[in-house]
Amino acid sequence: MIAVFETSVQNSQEAAQIHPVLAQISPTIRWNFDLQDCDRVLRVNCQPEPVGLVIGMVEEQGFACEELE
């Protein structure tokens, strides 16, 4: 399943800062940022879907993160 989040990540350097944090969730997690989107979208593909964990880990890095419906 794919979860989609609105974030405050502004550039690829900030996205790279989050990489090692998200890698801790699961060895099979796949994710990407769409920084061209006005919501700075983070898409996460992982089973099971760790919505709360992703939000908490991104926020611990100093960025806003909210799941989009």
FENSULJO-V828953 format. One record per pair of residues at least 12 apart in sequence whose ideal C-beta (glycine too) atoms are under 10 Angstrom apart, sorted by the first residue. I is the first residue (numbers start at 1). GAP is how many residues later the second one is. D is the distance in Angstrom with one decimal. If there is no record, write none. Layout:
BEGIN
i	gap	d
I	GAP	D
I	GAP	D
END
This chain:
BEGIN
i	gap	d
1	43	9.1
1	44	7.3
1	45	7.9
1	46	6.8
1	47	7.9
1	48	4.7
1	50	9.7
2	28	9.0
2	29	9.5
2	41	5.7
2	42	6.9
2	43	4.9
2	44	8.7
2	47	8.2
3	28	9.3
3	39	8.5
3	40	7.4
3	41	4.8
3	42	8.0
3	43	7.9
3	46	5.3
3	47	8.0
3	48	5.4
3	51	6.8
3	52	9.5
3	64	6.3
3	65	8.6
4	30	9.4
4	33	10.0
4	35	8.7
4	37	6.0
4	38	7.4
4	39	5.4
4	40	7.9
4	63	7.1
4	64	4.6
4	65	8.6
5	26	9.5
5	28	9.6
5	34	8.5
5	35	9.0
5	36	6.9
5	37	4.4
5	38	7.8
5	39	7.2
5	46	8.3
5	49	6.7
5	50	7.0
5	53	7.4
5	59	9.5
5	60	5.2
5	61	6.3
5	62	5.5
5	63	6.4
6	31	8.8
6	32	9.0
6	33	4.0
6	34	6.7
6	35	6.6
6	36	8.0
6	58	7.7
6	59	7.4
6	60	5.1
6	61	8.0
6	62	5.5
7	26	7.5
7	27	10.0
7	28	9.2
7	30	9.9
7	32	7.6
7	33	4.7
7	34	7.3
7	35	5.1
7	47	10.0
7	48	9.6
7	51	6.4
7	52	9.6
7	56	5.6
7	57	6.3
7	58	5.0
7	59	7.9
8	31	9.8
8	32	6.5
8	50	9.0
8	51	9.7
8	54	8.7
8	55	4.9
8	56	4.0
8	57	7.7
8	58	9.6
9	24	6.1
9	26	6.8
9	31	5.1
9	32	9.4
9	33	7.1
9	49	8.0
9	52	9.0
9	53	10.0
9	54	5.5
9	55	8.8
9	56	8.6
10	25	7.3
10	30	7.0
10	53	9.0
11	22	9.5
11	24	6.6
11	29	9.5
12	21	7.9
12	23	7.0
14	19	8.9
14	21	8.8
14	26	9.2
14	47	8.4
14	48	9.0
14	49	7.0
15	16	9.3
15	17	8.7
15	18	4.6
15	20	7.0
15	25	9.0
15	27	8.2
15	48	9.6
16	17	9.8
17	41	10.0
17	44	6.1
17	45	8.8
17	46	8.6
18	13	8.6
18	15	8.4
18	24	8.0
18	36	9.6
18	39	7.7
18	40	6.0
18	42	9.8
18	43	5.7
18	44	9.9
18	45	7.3
18	47	9.3
19	12	8.5
20	41	9.8
21	33	9.3
21	35	9.9
21	36	4.8
21	37	7.4
21	39	7.3
21	40	6.0
22	20	8.7
22	22	7.3
22	24	9.0
22	28	9.5
22	31	9.4
22	32	7.0
22	35	6.6
22	36	8.0
22	39	9.7
24	29	9.2
24	33	7.4
25	19	8.3
25	21	6.4
25	25	5.4
25	28	5.9
25	29	7.0
25	32	7.2
26	18	9.8
26	20	5.3
26	21	8.1
26	22	8.9
26	24	7.4
26	27	9.5
27	19	10.0
28	17	8.9
28	18	6.7
28	19	7.5
29	15	6.7
29	16	7.3
29	17	4.3
29	18	9.2
29	21	8.1
29	25	9.0
30	13	8.6
30	14	7.6
30	15	4.4
30	16	7.0
31	12	6.4
31	13	4.6
31	14	6.9
31	15	7.8
31	23	8.3
32	12	8.7
32	13	8.8
39	27	9.0
39	29	6.8
40	23	8.9
40	24	9.1
40	25	9.6
41	27	7.3
42	12	7.6
42	13	9.9
42	16	7.2
42	21	9.3
42	23	7.0
42	25	9.8
42	26	9.5
43	25	9.7
44	14	9.9
44	23	9.8
49	18	9.9
51	14	10.0
51	16	5.5
52	15	9.0
54	13	8.3
55	12	6.8
END
